């Protein structure tokens, strides 16, 4: 497992490459097949591989793993310098270890846990990453229907107004705050759609019909009536369609449609006011959590 993780982090194994079957790997390493199965399961849980039936285990998390590896290298350099200075000041190895563990546990306790919930995995990951960039803290993407609310205990849950009521019903933990943000279409996207002649059909294709219907309804409210939600992307589905609107976070879908029909990506952006609001909420919640964490420590002293 360590070797495969290293190979993925170093780019020796790239996304889409198939790993050896459990039987082949077990036979060649002279270990039990169950051991290989357990290692593959651990790699899958870490998001580095996924099972694709006939294709077996395939690498999927290479890019993220390489980013994580670079982070660990930087953290190691910082810790190594601090440890050397501490030893130079006369602290023993056990004292340094105790201090590091204490600081790490406190930092973990003080760290704000944030999640972004959407009905679509691509959108959830895309906007979680956008929010993460603005607030400077990790944001975990969650997909409605694909997670157990009882096992999730974040401090702050962000979602769109479209899913606010549903998410609030799911997240009933006392300490969890649920906040809705505005996700708006790029003006450029609306301009392109508006330029399609009225006699032409604009198709909308998203991974969920609810999301496609939501986009259709918002466009129709803006006066664009030549809209149809597509059930698929076959030639039959595209018959009579002049233009297909797809989400901007699905490049594979764009490649599949290009050359067959004109494609417009329905680019979405985070509303500036929402960004400011979320930043303020995160700052306030973080300060409150640090205060709560510090109270027991002060009481012990």
C-alpha atoms as an extended CHARMM CRD file, in Angstrom:
* protein
*
       301  EXT
         1         1  UNK       CA              0.0000000000        0.0000000000        0.0000000000  PROA      1               0.0000000000
         2         2  UNK       CA              2.8590000000        2.3790000000        0.8510000000  PROA      2               0.0000000000
         3         3  UNK       CA              4.6010000000        1.6140000000       -2.4390000000  PROA      3               0.0000000000
         4         4  UNK       CA              1.4570000000        2.2070000000       -4.4970000000  PROA      4               0.0000000000
         5         5  UNK       CA              0.7370000000        5.4520000000       -2.6390000000  PROA      5               0.0000000000
         6         6  UNK       CA              4.2950000000        6.6410000000       -3.3450000000  PROA      6               0.0000000000
         7         7  UNK       CA              4.0180000000        5.6940000000       -7.0380000000  PROA      7               0.0000000000
         8         8  UNK       CA              0.7360000000        7.6160000000       -7.3460000000  PROA      8               0.0000000000
         9         9  UNK       CA              2.1300000000       10.6670000000       -5.5330000000  PROA      9               0.0000000000
        10        10  UNK       CA              5.2620000000       10.6810000000       -7.7160000000  PROA      10              0.0000000000
        11        11  UNK       CA              3.2530000000       10.3530000000      -10.9290000000  PROA      11              0.0000000000
        12        12  UNK       CA              4.6090000000        6.9040000000      -11.7560000000  PROA      12              0.0000000000
        13        13  UNK       CA              0.9960000000        5.7240000000      -11.7290000000  PROA      13              0.0000000000
        14        14  UNK       CA             -1.3600000000        8.1570000000      -13.4560000000  PROA      14              0.0000000000
        15        15  UNK       CA             -5.1190000000        8.6410000000      -13.2540000000  PROA      15              0.0000000000
        16        16  UNK       CA             -6.9180000000        6.0630000000      -15.3860000000  PROA      16              0.0000000000
        17        17  UNK       CA             -4.1700000000        3.4320000000      -15.1860000000  PROA      17              0.0000000000
        18        18  UNK       CA             -5.2890000000       -0.0150000000      -14.0590000000  PROA      18              0.0000000000
        19        19  UNK       CA             -3.6460000000       -1.7350000000      -11.1120000000  PROA      19              0.0000000000
        20        20  UNK       CA             -2.7500000000       -5.4530000000      -11.1830000000  PROA      20              0.0000000000
        21        21  UNK       CA             -5.5650000000       -7.7950000000      -10.1830000000  PROA      21              0.0000000000
        22        22  UNK       CA             -5.5860000000       -8.9020000000       -6.5440000000  PROA      22              0.0000000000
        23        23  UNK       CA             -4.7650000000      -12.4580000000       -7.5760000000  PROA      23              0.0000000000
        24        24  UNK       CA             -1.8370000000      -11.4110000000       -9.8040000000  PROA      24              0.0000000000
        25        25  UNK       CA             -0.3650000000       -9.1330000000       -7.1370000000  PROA      25              0.0000000000
        26        26  UNK       CA             -0.8060000000      -11.6690000000       -4.3470000000  PROA      26              0.0000000000
        27        27  UNK       CA              0.7920000000      -14.4680000000       -6.3620000000  PROA      27              0.0000000000
        28        28  UNK       CA              3.8000000000      -12.3610000000       -7.3560000000  PROA      28              0.0000000000
        29        29  UNK       CA              4.3860000000      -10.9180000000       -3.8820000000  PROA      29              0.0000000000
        30        30  UNK       CA              3.7430000000      -14.3190000000       -2.2410000000  PROA      30              0.0000000000
        31        31  UNK       CA              1.1710000000      -12.9040000000        0.1580000000  PROA      31              0.0000000000
        32        32  UNK       CA             -2.4320000000      -13.7270000000        0.9710000000  PROA      32              0.0000000000
        33        33  UNK       CA             -5.0230000000      -12.4120000000       -1.4850000000  PROA      33              0.0000000000
        34        34  UNK       CA             -7.0660000000      -11.0120000000        1.4080000000  PROA      34              0.0000000000
        35        35  UNK       CA             -4.0770000000       -8.8530000000        2.3550000000  PROA      35              0.0000000000
        36        36  UNK       CA             -4.0450000000       -7.3360000000       -1.1270000000  PROA      36              0.0000000000
        37        37  UNK       CA             -7.8090000000       -6.8330000000       -0.9610000000  PROA      37              0.0000000000
        38        38  UNK       CA             -7.4040000000       -4.9950000000        2.3440000000  PROA      38              0.0000000000
        39        39  UNK       CA             -4.6390000000       -2.7750000000        0.9040000000  PROA      39              0.0000000000
        40        40  UNK       CA             -6.7560000000       -1.9300000000       -2.1510000000  PROA      40              0.0000000000
        41        41  UNK       CA             -9.7040000000       -1.1230000000        0.1290000000  PROA      41              0.0000000000
        42        42  UNK       CA             -7.5140000000        1.2610000000        2.1370000000  PROA      42              0.0000000000
        43        43  UNK       CA             -6.3370000000        2.9750000000       -1.0560000000  PROA      43              0.0000000000
        44        44  UNK       CA             -9.9570000000        3.2470000000       -2.2000000000  PROA      44              0.0000000000
        45        45  UNK       CA            -11.0100000000        4.8010000000        1.1250000000  PROA      45              0.0000000000
        46        46  UNK       CA             -8.2230000000        7.3690000000        0.6940000000  PROA      46              0.0000000000
        47        47  UNK       CA             -9.6370000000        8.2790000000       -2.7220000000  PROA      47              0.0000000000
        48        48  UNK       CA             -6.5620000000        7.1020000000       -4.6290000000  PROA      48              0.0000000000
        49        49  UNK       CA             -8.2250000000        4.2460000000       -6.5490000000  PROA      49              0.0000000000
        50        50  UNK       CA            -11.7140000000        3.0820000000       -7.4350000000  PROA      50              0.0000000000
        51        51  UNK       CA            -13.2200000000       -0.1930000000       -8.5980000000  PROA      51              0.0000000000
        52        52  UNK       CA            -14.4870000000       -0.2420000000      -12.1930000000  PROA      52              0.0000000000
        53        53  UNK       CA            -15.8390000000       -3.7740000000      -12.4260000000  PROA      53              0.0000000000
        54        54  UNK       CA            -14.2310000000       -5.4600000000      -15.4410000000  PROA      54              0.0000000000
        55        55  UNK       CA            -11.3650000000       -2.9600000000      -15.4740000000  PROA      55              0.0000000000
        56        56  UNK       CA            -10.5450000000       -3.7350000000      -11.8490000000  PROA      56              0.0000000000
        57        57  UNK       CA             -8.9120000000       -1.1280000000       -9.6360000000  PROA      57              0.0000000000
        58        58  UNK       CA             -8.0650000000        2.1180000000      -11.4390000000  PROA      58              0.0000000000
        59        59  UNK       CA             -6.0250000000        5.1000000000      -10.2060000000  PROA      59              0.0000000000
        60        60  UNK       CA             -8.2210000000        8.2020000000       -9.7670000000  PROA      60              0.0000000000
        61        61  UNK       CA             -6.6260000000       10.4410000000       -7.1130000000  PROA      61              0.0000000000
        62        62  UNK       CA             -3.1840000000       11.1020000000       -8.5460000000  PROA      62              0.0000000000
        63        63  UNK       CA             -3.4510000000       14.8680000000       -8.8880000000  PROA      63              0.0000000000
        64        64  UNK       CA             -4.8320000000       15.3070000000       -5.3820000000  PROA      64              0.0000000000
        65        65  UNK       CA             -2.2320000000       12.9050000000       -3.9520000000  PROA      65              0.0000000000
        66        66  UNK       CA              0.6380000000       14.8460000000       -5.5190000000  PROA      66              0.0000000000
        67        67  UNK       CA             -0.7030000000       18.0660000000       -4.0150000000  PROA      67              0.0000000000
        68        68  UNK       CA             -0.9810000000       16.3500000000       -0.6240000000  PROA      68              0.0000000000
        69        69  UNK       CA              2.5660000000       14.9950000000       -0.9520000000  PROA      69              0.0000000000
        70        70  UNK       CA              3.9500000000       18.4980000000       -1.5760000000  PROA      70              0.0000000000
        71        71  UNK       CA              2.0980000000       19.7250000000        1.5150000000  PROA      71              0.0000000000
        72        72  UNK       CA              3.6390000000       16.9770000000        3.6650000000  PROA      72              0.0000000000
        73        73  UNK       CA              7.1290000000       17.7860000000        2.3730000000  PROA      73              0.0000000000
        74        74  UNK       CA              6.6690000000       21.4360000000        3.3920000000  PROA      74              0.0000000000
        75        75  UNK       CA              5.2460000000       20.4520000000        6.7940000000  PROA      75              0.0000000000
        76        76  UNK       CA              8.1670000000       18.1050000000        7.3980000000  PROA      76              0.0000000000
        77        77  UNK       CA             10.6780000000       20.8890000000        6.6820000000  PROA      77              0.0000000000
        78        78  UNK       CA              8.9100000000       23.2450000000        9.1080000000  PROA      78              0.0000000000
        79        79  UNK       CA              8.7190000000       20.6260000000       11.8720000000  PROA      79              0.0000000000
        80        80  UNK       CA             12.3080000000       19.5040000000       11.3680000000  PROA      80              0.0000000000
        81        81  UNK       CA             13.6060000000       23.0550000000       11.8520000000  PROA      81              0.0000000000
        82        82  UNK       CA             11.4530000000       23.5890000000       14.9660000000  PROA      82              0.0000000000
        83        83  UNK       CA             12.5310000000       20.2480000000       16.4910000000  PROA      83              0.0000000000
        84        84  UNK       CA             16.2330000000       20.9720000000       15.8960000000  PROA      84              0.0000000000
        85        85  UNK       CA             15.9200000000       24.3590000000       17.6090000000  PROA      85              0.0000000000
        86        86  UNK       CA             14.0180000000       22.8100000000       20.5260000000  PROA      86              0.0000000000
        87        87  UNK       CA             16.6880000000       20.1270000000       21.0060000000  PROA      87              0.0000000000
        88        88  UNK       CA             19.3240000000       22.8710000000       20.7950000000  PROA      88              0.0000000000
        89        89  UNK       CA             17.5630000000       24.7000000000       23.6500000000  PROA      89              0.0000000000
        90        90  UNK       CA             18.0810000000       21.6510000000       25.8380000000  PROA      90              0.0000000000
        91        91  UNK       CA             14.6770000000       19.9240000000       25.6300000000  PROA      91              0.0000000000
        92        92  UNK       CA             14.6750000000       16.1340000000       25.6740000000  PROA      92              0.0000000000
        93        93  UNK       CA             13.1990000000       14.0180000000       22.8740000000  PROA      93              0.0000000000
        94        94  UNK       CA             10.2050000000       13.0890000000       25.0350000000  PROA      94              0.0000000000
        95        95  UNK       CA              9.5620000000       16.7500000000       25.9250000000  PROA      95              0.0000000000
        96        96  UNK       CA              9.6270000000       17.7680000000       22.2550000000  PROA      96              0.0000000000
        97        97  UNK       CA              7.3100000000       14.8670000000       21.3770000000  PROA      97              0.0000000000
        98        98  UNK       CA              4.8970000000       15.8820000000       24.1400000000  PROA      98              0.0000000000
        99        99  UNK       CA              4.8450000000       19.5070000000       22.9950000000  PROA      99              0.0000000000
       100       100  UNK       CA              4.2750000000       18.5890000000       19.3380000000  PROA      100             0.0000000000
       101       101  UNK       CA              1.4210000000       16.2410000000       20.2550000000  PROA      101             0.0000000000
       102       102  UNK       CA             -0.1490000000       18.8820000000       22.5080000000  PROA      102             0.0000000000
       103       103  UNK       CA              0.0170000000       21.6040000000       19.8500000000  PROA      103             0.0000000000
       104       104  UNK       CA             -1.2550000000       19.2460000000       17.1500000000  PROA      104             0.0000000000
       105       105  UNK       CA             -4.2490000000       18.1450000000       19.2290000000  PROA      105             0.0000000000
       106       106  UNK       CA             -5.1070000000       21.7350000000       20.1130000000  PROA      106             0.0000000000
       107       107  UNK       CA             -4.7720000000       22.9040000000       16.4990000000  PROA      107             0.0000000000
       108       108  UNK       CA             -7.0340000000       20.0520000000       15.3680000000  PROA      108             0.0000000000
       109       109  UNK       CA             -9.6140000000       20.9090000000       18.0320000000  PROA      109             0.0000000000
       110       110  UNK       CA             -9.5700000000       24.5900000000       17.0540000000  PROA      110             0.0000000000
       111       111  UNK       CA             -9.8150000000       23.9520000000       13.3440000000  PROA      111             0.0000000000
       112       112  UNK       CA            -13.1900000000       24.7480000000       11.8440000000  PROA      112             0.0000000000
       113       113  UNK       CA            -14.8490000000       21.8410000000       10.0090000000  PROA      113             0.0000000000
       114       114  UNK       CA            -16.6400000000       23.0790000000        6.8740000000  PROA      114             0.0000000000
       115       115  UNK       CA            -18.7110000000       21.1750000000        4.3000000000  PROA      115             0.0000000000
       116       116  UNK       CA            -20.4490000000       22.1460000000        1.0610000000  PROA      116             0.0000000000
       117       117  UNK       CA            -23.5450000000       20.1630000000        0.0830000000  PROA      117             0.0000000000
       118       118  UNK       CA            -24.9540000000       19.8470000000       -3.4340000000  PROA      118             0.0000000000
       119       119  UNK       CA            -27.0000000000       17.2850000000       -5.3750000000  PROA      119             0.0000000000
       120       120  UNK       CA            -24.2390000000       16.7600000000       -7.9450000000  PROA      120             0.0000000000
       121       121  UNK       CA            -20.7220000000       15.4460000000       -7.2400000000  PROA      121             0.0000000000
       122       122  UNK       CA            -19.0210000000       17.6120000000       -9.8710000000  PROA      122             0.0000000000
       123       123  UNK       CA            -20.6890000000       20.8120000000       -8.6640000000  PROA      123             0.0000000000
       124       124  UNK       CA            -20.0490000000       19.9040000000       -5.0330000000  PROA      124             0.0000000000
       125       125  UNK       CA            -16.3240000000       19.3950000000       -5.6210000000  PROA      125             0.0000000000
       126       126  UNK       CA            -16.0280000000       22.4710000000       -7.8470000000  PROA      126             0.0000000000
       127       127  UNK       CA            -17.6870000000       24.9200000000       -5.4580000000  PROA      127             0.0000000000
       128       128  UNK       CA            -16.0700000000       23.3790000000       -2.3760000000  PROA      128             0.0000000000
       129       129  UNK       CA            -12.7340000000       24.1390000000       -4.0120000000  PROA      129             0.0000000000
       130       130  UNK       CA            -13.8130000000       27.6970000000       -4.8730000000  PROA      130             0.0000000000
       131       131  UNK       CA            -14.9740000000       28.3790000000       -1.3100000000  PROA      131             0.0000000000
       132       132  UNK       CA            -11.7880000000       26.7980000000        0.0710000000  PROA      132             0.0000000000
       133       133  UNK       CA             -9.7380000000       29.2940000000       -1.9310000000  PROA      133             0.0000000000
       134       134  UNK       CA            -11.6310000000       32.2450000000       -0.4580000000  PROA      134             0.0000000000
       135       135  UNK       CA            -11.8170000000       31.1830000000        3.2080000000  PROA      135             0.0000000000
       136       136  UNK       CA             -8.3710000000       29.5610000000        3.4440000000  PROA      136             0.0000000000
       137       137  UNK       CA             -9.6760000000       26.4070000000        5.1360000000  PROA      137             0.0000000000
       138       138  UNK       CA            -10.4530000000       22.9010000000        3.8120000000  PROA      138             0.0000000000
       139       139  UNK       CA            -14.0480000000       22.5010000000        2.6170000000  PROA      139             0.0000000000
       140       140  UNK       CA            -15.3750000000       18.9640000000        2.3200000000  PROA      140             0.0000000000
       141       141  UNK       CA            -17.6870000000       18.3320000000       -0.6730000000  PROA      141             0.0000000000
       142       142  UNK       CA            -20.8130000000       16.2880000000        0.1440000000  PROA      142             0.0000000000
       143       143  UNK       CA            -23.5010000000       15.0130000000       -2.2060000000  PROA      143             0.0000000000
       144       144  UNK       CA            -27.1340000000       14.7780000000       -1.1590000000  PROA      144             0.0000000000
       145       145  UNK       CA            -28.1600000000       11.1550000000       -0.7720000000  PROA      145             0.0000000000
       146       146  UNK       CA            -24.5600000000        9.9000000000       -0.6990000000  PROA      146             0.0000000000
       147       147  UNK       CA            -23.6480000000       10.5580000000        2.9310000000  PROA      147             0.0000000000
       148       148  UNK       CA            -25.0070000000        9.6920000000        6.3660000000  PROA      148             0.0000000000
       149       149  UNK       CA            -25.9790000000       12.9280000000        8.1970000000  PROA      149             0.0000000000
       150       150  UNK       CA            -25.5740000000       11.1800000000       11.5680000000  PROA      150             0.0000000000
       151       151  UNK       CA            -21.8860000000       10.5090000000       10.9020000000  PROA      151             0.0000000000
       152       152  UNK       CA            -21.1790000000       14.0840000000        9.7800000000  PROA      152             0.0000000000
       153       153  UNK       CA            -20.5280000000       16.6940000000       12.4350000000  PROA      153             0.0000000000
       154       154  UNK       CA            -19.1600000000       19.8490000000       10.7440000000  PROA      154             0.0000000000
       155       155  UNK       CA            -19.2210000000       23.2670000000       12.3810000000  PROA      155             0.0000000000
       156       156  UNK       CA            -20.4720000000       24.9480000000        9.2190000000  PROA      156             0.0000000000
       157       157  UNK       CA            -22.4590000000       23.5430000000        6.2900000000  PROA      157             0.0000000000
       158       158  UNK       CA            -22.7640000000       25.6170000000        3.1250000000  PROA      158             0.0000000000
       159       159  UNK       CA            -25.2620000000       24.9180000000        0.3570000000  PROA      159             0.0000000000
       160       160  UNK       CA            -27.2460000000       26.7540000000       -2.3120000000  PROA      160             0.0000000000
       161       161  UNK       CA            -30.6270000000       28.3320000000       -1.5810000000  PROA      161             0.0000000000
       162       162  UNK       CA            -32.2210000000       25.6670000000       -3.7780000000  PROA      162             0.0000000000
       163       163  UNK       CA            -31.2250000000       22.9510000000       -1.2640000000  PROA      163             0.0000000000
       164       164  UNK       CA            -31.2820000000       24.9910000000        1.9590000000  PROA      164             0.0000000000
       165       165  UNK       CA            -34.5070000000       23.5460000000        3.4320000000  PROA      165             0.0000000000
       166       166  UNK       CA            -33.4810000000       19.9570000000        2.6460000000  PROA      166             0.0000000000
       167       167  UNK       CA            -29.9890000000       20.3710000000        4.1060000000  PROA      167             0.0000000000
       168       168  UNK       CA            -31.3450000000       22.0050000000        7.2670000000  PROA      168             0.0000000000
       169       169  UNK       CA            -33.5980000000       19.0010000000        7.8410000000  PROA      169             0.0000000000
       170       170  UNK       CA            -30.6280000000       16.6420000000        7.4430000000  PROA      170             0.0000000000
       171       171  UNK       CA            -28.1520000000       18.5650000000        9.5800000000  PROA      171             0.0000000000
       172       172  UNK       CA            -29.8210000000       18.7450000000       12.9780000000  PROA      172             0.0000000000
       173       173  UNK       CA            -26.6900000000       18.6420000000       15.1430000000  PROA      173             0.0000000000
       174       174  UNK       CA            -26.8330000000       21.4420000000       17.7480000000  PROA      174             0.0000000000
       175       175  UNK       CA            -23.4030000000       22.8610000000       16.9250000000  PROA      175             0.0000000000
       176       176  UNK       CA            -23.7750000000       22.7940000000       13.1450000000  PROA      176             0.0000000000
       177       177  UNK       CA            -24.6700000000       26.0430000000       11.4020000000  PROA      177             0.0000000000
       178       178  UNK       CA            -26.2370000000       25.8340000000        7.9290000000  PROA      178             0.0000000000
       179       179  UNK       CA            -25.7910000000       28.7990000000        5.5820000000  PROA      179             0.0000000000
       180       180  UNK       CA            -27.0090000000       29.2590000000        2.0000000000  PROA      180             0.0000000000
       181       181  UNK       CA            -24.9710000000       30.9860000000       -0.6890000000  PROA      181             0.0000000000
       182       182  UNK       CA            -25.8900000000       32.3930000000       -4.0790000000  PROA      182             0.0000000000
       183       183  UNK       CA            -24.4890000000       30.6630000000       -7.1530000000  PROA      183             0.0000000000
       184       184  UNK       CA            -25.1390000000       32.8210000000      -10.2040000000  PROA      184             0.0000000000
       185       185  UNK       CA            -24.5490000000       32.2240000000      -13.9210000000  PROA      185             0.0000000000
       186       186  UNK       CA            -21.8530000000       34.1300000000      -15.7480000000  PROA      186             0.0000000000
       187       187  UNK       CA            -23.3530000000       37.0630000000      -17.6670000000  PROA      187             0.0000000000
       188       188  UNK       CA            -21.4020000000       35.8510000000      -20.6920000000  PROA      188             0.0000000000
       189       189  UNK       CA            -23.2630000000       32.5260000000      -20.5380000000  PROA      189             0.0000000000
       190       190  UNK       CA            -26.6500000000       34.2620000000      -20.4970000000  PROA      190             0.0000000000
       191       191  UNK       CA            -25.6440000000       36.4470000000      -23.4430000000  PROA      191             0.0000000000
       192       192  UNK       CA            -24.7380000000       33.4090000000      -25.5560000000  PROA      192             0.0000000000
       193       193  UNK       CA            -28.0160000000       31.6380000000      -24.7590000000  PROA      193             0.0000000000
       194       194  UNK       CA            -30.0640000000       34.7730000000      -25.4400000000  PROA      194             0.0000000000
       195       195  UNK       CA            -28.5180000000       35.0330000000      -28.9310000000  PROA      195             0.0000000000
       196       196  UNK       CA            -29.9820000000       31.6920000000      -30.0230000000  PROA      196             0.0000000000
       197       197  UNK       CA            -32.8790000000       32.3730000000      -32.4660000000  PROA      197             0.0000000000
       198       198  UNK       CA            -36.3610000000       31.7570000000      -31.0460000000  PROA      198             0.0000000000
       199       199  UNK       CA            -37.0650000000       29.1060000000      -33.6860000000  PROA      199             0.0000000000
       200       200  UNK       CA            -34.0660000000       27.0450000000      -32.5210000000  PROA      200             0.0000000000
       201       201  UNK       CA            -34.1480000000       24.6200000000      -29.5750000000  PROA      201             0.0000000000
       202       202  UNK       CA            -31.7650000000       24.9620000000      -26.6500000000  PROA      202             0.0000000000
       203       203  UNK       CA            -31.2240000000       21.6620000000      -24.8550000000  PROA      203             0.0000000000
       204       204  UNK       CA            -30.1310000000       21.4140000000      -21.2290000000  PROA      204             0.0000000000
       205       205  UNK       CA            -28.2620000000       18.3340000000      -20.0600000000  PROA      205             0.0000000000
       206       206  UNK       CA            -27.1550000000       17.8420000000      -16.4550000000  PROA      206             0.0000000000
       207       207  UNK       CA            -26.4050000000       14.7110000000      -14.4520000000  PROA      207             0.0000000000
       208       208  UNK       CA            -29.6710000000       15.1530000000      -12.5280000000  PROA      208             0.0000000000
       209       209  UNK       CA            -33.0030000000       16.1030000000      -14.0950000000  PROA      209             0.0000000000
       210       210  UNK       CA            -33.9010000000       18.2570000000      -11.0840000000  PROA      210             0.0000000000
       211       211  UNK       CA            -30.8630000000       20.4180000000      -11.6710000000  PROA      211             0.0000000000
       212       212  UNK       CA            -31.5590000000       20.6580000000      -15.4010000000  PROA      212             0.0000000000
       213       213  UNK       CA            -35.1770000000       21.6030000000      -14.6710000000  PROA      213             0.0000000000
       214       214  UNK       CA            -33.9850000000       24.2800000000      -12.2460000000  PROA      214             0.0000000000
       215       215  UNK       CA            -31.7410000000       25.8170000000      -14.9210000000  PROA      215             0.0000000000
       216       216  UNK       CA            -34.5770000000       25.6030000000      -17.4660000000  PROA      216             0.0000000000
       217       217  UNK       CA            -37.0400000000       27.3360000000      -15.1360000000  PROA      217             0.0000000000
       218       218  UNK       CA            -34.6030000000       30.1520000000      -14.3030000000  PROA      218             0.0000000000
       219       219  UNK       CA            -33.9500000000       30.7760000000      -18.0150000000  PROA      219             0.0000000000
       220       220  UNK       CA            -37.6570000000       30.6870000000      -18.8650000000  PROA      220             0.0000000000
       221       221  UNK       CA            -38.3170000000       33.2660000000      -16.1430000000  PROA      221             0.0000000000
       222       222  UNK       CA            -35.7910000000       35.4630000000      -17.9630000000  PROA      222             0.0000000000
       223       223  UNK       CA            -37.8710000000       35.2630000000      -21.1450000000  PROA      223             0.0000000000
       224       224  UNK       CA            -36.0140000000       32.4290000000      -22.9170000000  PROA      224             0.0000000000
       225       225  UNK       CA            -38.7370000000       29.9320000000      -23.8560000000  PROA      225             0.0000000000
       226       226  UNK       CA            -37.1210000000       27.6990000000      -26.4840000000  PROA      226             0.0000000000
       227       227  UNK       CA            -35.6720000000       25.4210000000      -23.7920000000  PROA      227             0.0000000000
       228       228  UNK       CA            -35.8900000000       21.6310000000      -23.4600000000  PROA      228             0.0000000000
       229       229  UNK       CA            -34.4160000000       19.2870000000      -20.8330000000  PROA      229             0.0000000000
       230       230  UNK       CA            -32.5920000000       16.4160000000      -22.5660000000  PROA      230             0.0000000000
       231       231  UNK       CA            -32.8740000000       12.8540000000      -21.3040000000  PROA      231             0.0000000000
       232       232  UNK       CA            -29.5290000000       11.8200000000      -22.8200000000  PROA      232             0.0000000000
       233       233  UNK       CA            -26.8710000000       12.6470000000      -25.4060000000  PROA      233             0.0000000000
       234       234  UNK       CA            -27.6140000000       10.1160000000      -28.1470000000  PROA      234             0.0000000000
       235       235  UNK       CA            -28.2180000000       11.2430000000      -31.7300000000  PROA      235             0.0000000000
       236       236  UNK       CA            -31.9200000000       10.7070000000      -31.1350000000  PROA      236             0.0000000000
       237       237  UNK       CA            -31.8410000000       12.9430000000      -28.0300000000  PROA      237             0.0000000000
       238       238  UNK       CA            -30.0280000000       15.6620000000      -29.9830000000  PROA      238             0.0000000000
       239       239  UNK       CA            -32.3700000000       15.6110000000      -32.9740000000  PROA      239             0.0000000000
       240       240  UNK       CA            -33.6870000000       19.1230000000      -33.6260000000  PROA      240             0.0000000000
       241       241  UNK       CA            -31.4420000000       20.6300000000      -30.9400000000  PROA      241             0.0000000000
       242       242  UNK       CA            -29.2910000000       23.5240000000      -32.0890000000  PROA      242             0.0000000000
       243       243  UNK       CA            -27.4330000000       24.1290000000      -28.8490000000  PROA      243             0.0000000000
       244       244  UNK       CA            -26.7820000000       22.1330000000      -25.6470000000  PROA      244             0.0000000000
       245       245  UNK       CA            -26.1610000000       23.7990000000      -22.3000000000  PROA      245             0.0000000000
       246       246  UNK       CA            -24.0030000000       21.7490000000      -19.9230000000  PROA      246             0.0000000000
       247       247  UNK       CA            -22.3990000000       22.4570000000      -16.5210000000  PROA      247             0.0000000000
       248       248  UNK       CA            -18.9620000000       24.0580000000      -16.7350000000  PROA      248             0.0000000000
       249       249  UNK       CA            -17.4150000000       21.5040000000      -14.3410000000  PROA      249             0.0000000000
       250       250  UNK       CA            -17.8760000000       18.4800000000      -16.6810000000  PROA      250             0.0000000000
       251       251  UNK       CA            -15.1180000000       18.5930000000      -19.3440000000  PROA      251             0.0000000000
       252       252  UNK       CA            -15.6600000000       14.9340000000      -20.3200000000  PROA      252             0.0000000000
       253       253  UNK       CA            -19.2630000000       15.6830000000      -21.2930000000  PROA      253             0.0000000000
       254       254  UNK       CA            -18.1360000000       18.6240000000      -23.4050000000  PROA      254             0.0000000000
       255       255  UNK       CA            -15.6760000000       16.4120000000      -25.2890000000  PROA      255             0.0000000000
       256       256  UNK       CA            -18.4310000000       13.8550000000      -25.9210000000  PROA      256             0.0000000000
       257       257  UNK       CA            -20.7430000000       16.4510000000      -27.4580000000  PROA      257             0.0000000000
       258       258  UNK       CA            -18.3020000000       18.6240000000      -29.4000000000  PROA      258             0.0000000000
       259       259  UNK       CA            -18.4450000000       18.0660000000      -33.1430000000  PROA      259             0.0000000000
       260       260  UNK       CA            -22.0250000000       16.7930000000      -32.8990000000  PROA      260             0.0000000000
       261       261  UNK       CA            -23.7950000000       19.9160000000      -31.6460000000  PROA      261             0.0000000000
       262       262  UNK       CA            -22.9150000000       23.4080000000      -30.4760000000  PROA      262             0.0000000000
       263       263  UNK       CA            -22.0900000000       23.3850000000      -26.7660000000  PROA      263             0.0000000000
       264       264  UNK       CA            -22.2810000000       26.1690000000      -24.1810000000  PROA      264             0.0000000000
       265       265  UNK       CA            -21.0000000000       25.6400000000      -20.6760000000  PROA      265             0.0000000000
       266       266  UNK       CA            -23.3570000000       27.0690000000      -18.0780000000  PROA      266             0.0000000000
       267       267  UNK       CA            -20.6020000000       28.7020000000      -16.0790000000  PROA      267             0.0000000000
       268       268  UNK       CA            -21.5100000000       29.4900000000      -12.4940000000  PROA      268             0.0000000000
       269       269  UNK       CA            -19.7600000000       31.8350000000      -10.1140000000  PROA      269             0.0000000000
       270       270  UNK       CA            -20.0540000000       32.4670000000       -6.4130000000  PROA      270             0.0000000000
       271       271  UNK       CA            -21.9070000000       35.6760000000       -5.6850000000  PROA      271             0.0000000000
       272       272  UNK       CA            -19.5040000000       38.3360000000       -4.3040000000  PROA      272             0.0000000000
       273       273  UNK       CA            -21.8520000000       39.1850000000       -1.4380000000  PROA      273             0.0000000000
       274       274  UNK       CA            -22.0610000000       35.4890000000       -0.5360000000  PROA      274             0.0000000000
       275       275  UNK       CA            -18.2710000000       35.2300000000       -0.4710000000  PROA      275             0.0000000000
       276       276  UNK       CA            -18.0130000000       38.1830000000        1.9140000000  PROA      276             0.0000000000
       277       277  UNK       CA            -20.7780000000       36.7720000000        4.1080000000  PROA      277             0.0000000000
       278       278  UNK       CA            -19.2120000000       33.2930000000        4.2750000000  PROA      278             0.0000000000
       279       279  UNK       CA            -15.8030000000       34.7880000000        5.0700000000  PROA      279             0.0000000000
       280       280  UNK       CA            -17.3170000000       36.7210000000        7.9950000000  PROA      280             0.0000000000
       281       281  UNK       CA            -19.2220000000       33.6730000000        9.2630000000  PROA      281             0.0000000000
       282       282  UNK       CA            -16.0650000000       31.5380000000        9.1170000000  PROA      282             0.0000000000
       283       283  UNK       CA            -14.0690000000       34.2030000000       10.9760000000  PROA      283             0.0000000000
       284       284  UNK       CA            -16.6810000000       34.4670000000       13.7540000000  PROA      284             0.0000000000
       285       285  UNK       CA            -17.1160000000       30.6960000000       14.1220000000  PROA      285             0.0000000000
       286       286  UNK       CA            -13.3460000000       30.1540000000       14.1480000000  PROA      286             0.0000000000
       287       287  UNK       CA            -12.8540000000       32.7670000000       16.8860000000  PROA      287             0.0000000000
       288       288  UNK       CA            -15.6510000000       31.2200000000       18.9670000000  PROA      288             0.0000000000
       289       289  UNK       CA            -14.1740000000       27.7400000000       18.5810000000  PROA      289             0.0000000000
       290       290  UNK       CA            -10.7080000000       28.9090000000       19.6370000000  PROA      290             0.0000000000
       291       291  UNK       CA            -12.2470000000       30.5170000000       22.7340000000  PROA      291             0.0000000000
       292       292  UNK       CA            -14.1210000000       27.3120000000       23.6230000000  PROA      292             0.0000000000
       293       293  UNK       CA            -10.9600000000       25.2530000000       23.1910000000  PROA      293             0.0000000000
       294       294  UNK       CA             -8.8940000000       27.6330000000       25.3190000000  PROA      294             0.0000000000
       295       295  UNK       CA            -11.3570000000       27.6220000000       28.2570000000  PROA      295             0.0000000000
       296       296  UNK       CA            -10.7000000000       24.0200000000       29.4440000000  PROA      296             0.0000000000
       297       297  UNK       CA             -6.9390000000       24.5510000000       29.0930000000  PROA      297             0.0000000000
       298       298  UNK       CA             -7.0910000000       27.7330000000       31.2110000000  PROA      298             0.0000000000
       299       299  UNK       CA             -9.2350000000       25.9230000000       33.7960000000  PROA      299             0.0000000000
       300       300  UNK       CA             -6.6290000000       23.1300000000       34.1190000000  PROA      300             0.0000000000
       301       301  UNK       CA             -3.8940000000       25.7160000000       34.7950000000  PROA      301             0.0000000000
